[in-house]
């Protein structure tokens, strides 16, 4: 029970961090909510156009948070791990596409380069995977078959095969040539 409670707490913290990350700076001071999700999958790549809130990187992280909440309610380790994979997958995909658009990624302390929103996303994804590993999950149900009730003996087969009912089957070899 303690492991499920601790894993659930980690999952809640990670889900909140994942949803919060698009509201932080991701690259060169640009927030994650300014990147369109479709830019990650098109040949045009990342552009300077702003995105609507629910068409931005918030959408996959919101879906991952809902998956994490469902995993907490259902005590499902695979669902929690899936939420972590979604967060990490979209963060990595964004980094690849941003690296292609900017001809490389940089890290800077003056607001240029990768921002703390990316760090929040990676931390949230890792924490979701840790929460999945910590959780014990649902207890397995062992199905037991109740013993059969004693009842009347089964009726003898009226046609037991060749020969009489008290003869062994198969019949012993005969001595006749």
Phi, psi and omega in degrees: 000321180297320181295320177294320179294317179293318177296322178294320177296316176299320179296320178295316179297317180293321178296319177295319179294324179294318180288330181283332187300322179293346179270004177252167180290134180255311181209128180053039178080357179276130183283158179294335179286352179271351180264131177281144177294322183294338178293339179285342186243358181260165179285339179291332179076202183281131181242179179272359181289140177279158182245155170291156188302312184272007171250008182263190178295349176297325185302305180294330179286329175292320176297318178296322178294321177294320176298320179294319178295320177295323178294325178292316181294318183272356185052052185250114177292316180298324179293322178294319178295322177298320177298318178295320180293323178297314181296310180296321180297314180289327177293318178293317178299319177298318180297320178296312181292322178292322177296324177291320182289324184260007184054043178125161179247148177228158178239125180221151181270354184260022179092356177259150181087202182296137181255184183283347175295322177292319178297320177298318181296314180294321177296319179294317179297316179294320180293326176294320177293322176295320178298322178295324179288327182284322184299143177274331181089193179281146174290143180279137179269129177260120180271125177251142179268123179295147180296148180291140179284138178293136181220193179295149179294147179294146180291148179291146180289124181291340179233078186285356182124191181292145178087191182275167183290334183269000178278145178290152179239134352291155182295149179295154180297144181269159181271358183283142176279000000 
